[in-house]
Amino acid sequence: MGLALALAGYLVVRYNWPSPAEGCTARGADGTTVTLDVGQAANAATIAAVARSRGLPERAVTIALATAIQESKLRDIDYGDRDSLGLFQQRPSQGWGTPAQVLDPVHATGKFYDALVNVPGYLGLSVTAAAQQVQHSGYPQAYAQHEDTAALLAAALTGREGAAMTCTLTGSDAHPSTQQGGMTVTQAARREFGPGLPPPSSAGAGTVTYAVPDARTGWTVAVWMVCHAAEFHLTSVAFGDREWSSTKSDRGWVRRDSGAGQAGTVVAVAAPTAA
């Protein structure tokens, strides 16, 4: 499992980040930043959402993200060592699923967590030790180099750091769908977050509203929406007193007018053609 050693060496020094014109950025509490392209960010957000659907802690997300960064650079790739495929370079011949399933980020992430939670004491293990128990990689120490990056992303994607992740979009329609082709944003959210996410209520054409129990849940859903905004043609996402807009996405999360939206709700608006 895992890509060739030469490629692994390449991953140490470069993640193939996008140009500053477009991409998603997570900012840590100490000001450190990690930048992904929109496809990588969507996959990272999916990894966090599936963990939430299973009630798994932030540490599990960190382990999964570090693994996917090493194995695929957070890309749903259709090649790898022997028959390895997808985000985690899982091998269909080793029981991870059919090739189509392994190339589905939701399925692949779920299978990774299935294996991770069966590792005795995994929450107390180092990232590389926990990941290796799942992956059985030929390069078991490779995961450690991504721990800081994964931890920063996990804090942002699980809502602990609030509006810590945002995406700048150019308006191009050239983004390949990372998953779940043909689904609406509400269908995809339901699939990734599971039944723990309350059904949305519609507030108008193209608008969906989720009532959330707490701020951390709200930011988890809101950041997931922004990371998937290109895929689902979302024009705005709001939570609390902050709002992200696709037309002003370079400004990130800005304070919105008083009275706009409601506290305790995430509001997403899709373009009319994607509603």
N, C-alpha and C positions, 0 to 999 in steps of 0.2 A: 504494500500500500504506500502511496506517496509518489511524488514525481521524482525524476532522476536527480542525482546528487548535484549535477551541474546547475539545474534549475533551482534547486534548494539554495545553492550559494547565491544565485541572483536575487532571490527573495530577501536575503539578509540586507542588501543595500538599496533595493528599490522595489516599490510595490506597483509601479506603473500608474502613479497617480495622474489625475487629469490636469489640464491647464487651469490656471486660476479663473478662467471665464465661466467654468461650470463645474459643479461638484458639490459634495456634502462635507461639512466640517463639524467635528465634535471638539469641544473645548473642555479641558480638564479644570479642576478647581485651582490648579497652580498656573493656569494660563497655557499649558501645553496643548497643542492641537494635533489632530489626526484628520487627514483629508482623504476621502474616497470618491470614486466616480459614482454616478447615480445608480448604476447596476450593483456595484459593491455595497452601497448603502442600503439598497432595498433588500439584498440578501442578509446583511447584518441585522437589519430590523426584523426580518423574518425569524432569524435565530433567537432573538430576544422575545418575540411574540410567542413562539412555540414553547419556550421555557415558561412564560407566564401562564400559558394554557395548562401546564402541568404542575403549576405551583412550585417551580424550582427557583432557588435563590440566585442572586446576582453572580455568585461565584461559579455556578454552573454555566452561565452565559459567558463569563470570561474564559473558561476552559474551552467551550465550544468555538468561540470566536478565534482564540489563539490557534486552535486546530485548523479551522477553515482558512485562516490567513496563510498558514504554512502549507497546507495541502493544495490550495487552489487560488490563493490571493483573493478569496471571497468571490470567486467567479464560478458559475455553474458550467464548468467545462466538460466537453464530451470526449475527453481523451485522458490518458494517464498511464501509469505503469501497469503493464499487463491489461486487465479489463477494468481498472479503476476509473471511476467516473464521478462527476459532480463536485459539490462544495467540499465534501469530506473525503473525496477519492475512495469511495466505497466500492467494493468488488461484488458484482452480482453473483459471481461463482462462489462467493463465501457467505451467501445468505442474506445480504443486505437488501435484496429486492430485485425486481427486474431492472433492466437498463432504464426503462422509462421512469420507474419509481425512484431510482437512485438519482436521476436527473431532475426530479421534482424537489426543490429546496425544502418544502414542508415535510415531505416524507423522509428525506435524507436527514433533516435535523431531528425529527422524532426518533428515528432509528439510532442516531448518535446518543440522544438522551436516554433511550431505553438501555443502551449498553453502559452509559456513564453511571446511572443511578445504581447499577448492580456491582460497581466497583466498591469494595468495602472501604468505608472511611474516605471517600473521594474528596469530600469538602476539606479535609485536613491534609491532603496531598499537595505537592507542588503541581503547577499547571502541567509541566512536562510529564510528570509521573502519572497523573490522572489521564491525560490524553493518550499516553502510550498504552495504558491498560485497555483502552478502547481500540486504538488504531493498529497496534502491533507493527509499527513502522520500522523500516530498516535504519532510520536515522532518529532514534528516540530522544536525543537531546535538542532537536531542532525546534520544538515547540516553545522552549523557554525564552527564546529571543523575542517572541511576540507578546509576552505576558503584559508588559506595560501598555502597549497599544490596545490589546484586548480589554484590559481593565478599564481604560479610559472610555472606550466605546461602550462597554457594558454599563458603566455608570450613567452615560447619556441615554442609552437605548432603553434602560429599565426605569427611567423617570427620576432617578435619585438626584440628578443634577439639574432638573427642570429644563429650561430652554437652552440646553447645552449643545444641541445639534440642530443644524439647519442646512438647507440645500439652496444653491444658486442654480437656476435653470436658464437656458437660452431661449426657450420656446420652440426648440426643434422637436419634430415628431420622429426623429431618427432613433430614439431609444428602443432597443429590443425589449420585448416583454420578458421579465425575468422568470415569470411563472404564471400559472393559472389563467392562461389565455381565455378571453371571452367573459371572465367574471367581472362583476361590478366591484367597486371598492368595498361595499358592505358585505358582499359574498366572500371576498378575499379576507376581510377582517374577521369574519365569523369563522372561516376555515383556520386561520392562523392563531387567533386568540382563544378559540373554542367557546363552549357555552358559558364560560365565566364572564364573557363580555355581553352586557345587556343588549337586546335588540335595539337598533336605532329608531328614532322617530323622525319622520320627514317634516321639515319646516318650509317646504316649497320645492319647486322644480330644481333638481340637481343638488339640493341641500340635505345633508344628514346630520343628525344630532345624537350624540351619545351621552347619557347621564352617567357620571363616574362617581365612585364612592369616596375618592380621595385624590389629592394632588399628584401623587406618584403614579397612580393608574392613569389619570388624565394626561400627564406628560408622556407616559409610555405610548398611549394611543395617538396623541397628537404628533409626536416625533415619528411614529410608524407611518402616519398619513403623509407627512412631508417627505420621508424617504421614498415613498411610493407615489409621490405626486406626479412624476413624469409618466409613469405607467398608467395611472388612472386619470390623467388630465385634470388634476385638482387645481383650482384657481386660488383657493384660500383655505387655511386651516387656522382655527382660533381655539384658545383655551385660556381660562382666567382672564388676565388683562393683557395678554399677548396675542398677536396675530401674524401669520406668515402669508404672504401673497406672491403668487407666481410672477406677476408683473413687476414686483419690486423685491424679488427674491434675494437680490444682492444685499438688501438691508437686513435680512434675517428676521428674527422675531421682534416686532416692534410693538410698543404699547398702543392699544386700540382705544377708540373713543369711548368715553364713559357711557354705559348703557348698552354697548354693543354686545350681543350675546348674553349669556348668563353664567354666573359662577357655578362650578361643578359640572359643566358640560363641555364636550369637544364638538365643535361645529366645523364640518368640511363642506366645501362647495366645489362641484365639478363643472367643467365646461358643458354647455348645452348639448353638444354632440356626444358627450360621454356620460350624460346623466342617466 
